[in-house]
Amino acid sequence: MKSTQTIAALVVAVSAVLGGCASTSSQPANNGSYSNPISASAGYGTIESIQVTRNDGHTSGTGAVVGGIVGALVGNQVGSGNGRTAATVAGAVGGAVVGNKVEANRNAGTGQDLYQINVRLENGETRTIVQDSVYDLRVGNRVRLVDGRVYRY
């Protein structure tokens, strides 16, 4: 009975931890390598460069959760006493890692092209905006930044 409670507690803990890592946003992730524009204000400037980047398929955390559960169940079948508990924990962690990797590999082909647009603002600041299309934007165009998007004017 105690091992069932241990597994249940482990599954809840792993789900809570991995659920906190999941993202439901449809916007591309900003990994801190780009400066964020002030979202409520507009600015004017000139495009200095446009680079195409690839948004690789992201994981939702589902693969990690399922992998963790399966790994915990398999690990629980090994050993007895403290050895079983250790095997359950190791199985959960290993299963979560493998499950996340499997999900990432499945989503690898679903990435999309994103455009990194570097804009020199009139006040001398440089902003880097990442958006899903450039429409008719070209290097040297005068542009307006509104709510994190670049528009030609």
N, C-alpha and C positions, 0 to 999 in steps of 0.2 A: 504494500500500500504506500509505503514511504517513497519508493522509486517512482510511482505514478505521480505523486505530488511534486517530486523533484523535477520530473519531466514537464509537468504542467507549468511549474514556476519558471523553468528554463525557457519554454516556448513563449510564455508571456513576456519575459524579459528580453529575449531576442527580438520578438515582434515589436516591442516598444522602442528598442534601440534602433532597429532598422527602419521602422516606420518614421522616425524622426529624420532619416536621411532621404526619404522619398520626396519628390517634387511633383506637384500637379500643374505647374506653370507651363504654358505653351511657349513662353519666351525663352530664348537661348540663355544658357547659364553664363553669368559674368564671373569669371574666375579671378577677379581682382587685377587682371592685367590691363584693363581698360579704365579710363577715368569716366565716372558717371556724370552726365550733365545734370544741372539743377532742373528737376522735372517740371516745376511749375512756372519756369520763366522761359522767355524766348531770347535768342541771341542771333547775331548776324556775323557772318564771316565768309571765308573763302576755302574751298576744298583744296587741301594740299596733296592728298593721295587717297586712292581707293584700292583696297586689297581684298581678294576673295579668300575666305576661310571656309573650312568644312565643319559643320556641326555634326559630330559623330553621334550615333544613336546612344541615348542615355538610358540608364536603368531606372526602373520605378521602385525597386526594392522587393518586388514580388518574387523574383528568382532567389534572392537571398533568404527571404522568409521561408519559402517552400524548401529550399536546400537545407536550411537550418533545422527545420522540422524533420525532414527525412534523415539527415545526419544524426540528429539526437535519437531518433527511433532505432537506427542501425547501431549507434554507439551503445545504447542501453542493452543491447543483446550480448555485449561482450563483458566478461568478468563478473565479479560480485563485490558487494560492499563498496568501499571507497574506490576501488578500481573501476567498478561499473559507473560510478558517478563521474569519475575523470574521463572515462571513455564516452559518456553521454555528452559532456561539455565539449570535449575535443571533436566529437562527431558533429555537434551543432555548429561549432565555429567553422570547421572544415567544409561542412555542407553549405553553410551560408556563403563562404568564399566561392566555392565551385558554382553554386546556383546563380550568384551575381555575375560571374564570368560567362556562364552559359547565356544568361539574358542579354548581356552586353554583346556577345557574338551574334545573337539572333537579330539584334537591332542595328548592327554595324552597317548594313546596307541601306538603312532608312535615313541616313544623314542628309542634310540639305546644305546648299551653298548659302553662306552669309557674307555680307559685305562690311568690311571694317573701313569706315570713312573718317579720315583725319581732317579736322577743320580748324583753321587758324581764325579765332574770333577777333573782332575789331579791337578789343581791349588787350590783345596780345596773347591771351591764353590759347592753348591747344586742347581741343576735345576730340576724343575718339568715340565714335558712335558705331554700334553694330546693329545692322538691320537686314531684313530678309530680301530687299530689292533696292536697286539704285535708280530705277525708272530712267529718266533722261539726265541723271547727274554725271558730270565729268570733272576732271581735275581742272582747277581754275575757275569753276562756277562760283558766283556769289550765291550764298545759301542762307536760309533761316533755320535755326534749331528751335523746335517746339516739342515739348514733352518727350525728349529723347529720340526724336526723329529729325532727319535732315530733309528740307524742302527747298527747291530752287525758286528764286524770285526774280 
